[in-house]
Amino acid sequence: MIVLQLAVLLLVAVGSLAVVTTRDPLRQAMVASLYGLVLGILFFVWQAPDVALSQTVVGAVALPLMILLALAKVKDDEE
């Protein structure tokens, strides 16, 4: 179990680095969505299924959706 926890922690570290280094806002929203999913997996591995479900819904669905809607609004305002 410890090996699985360490592997997921490594994925979280790589994912957070990927979110920070991505420059394009659209791609950053997609990478943030994957990062939210990885965090949900991390919480599930640490035996917190309720937190994992909440994180998956908010981090992998709601937050990227809000970012994409904001990007669409900014694009419409520019045109």
C-alpha positions, 0 to 999 in steps of 0.5 A: 500500500505504501508503494501505491501511495508513493506512486500517486504522490509522485503523479500529484507532484508531476501533475502540479508541475504540469499545471504550473508550466502550461502557458496556454489557458485552454490547455491549462484548464485541461491539465488542471482537470486531469490534476483534479482527477489525480487528486481524487485518486490520491484521496481514494488511496488514502481511504477518504472516498467522500473527499475523493468524490468531492474532489473529483466533482469539483476539481475535474469537472466544475473548476475546468468548466468555469475556466472554459466558460470564462475563456469563452466570455473573454474571447467573445468580449475581444471580438 
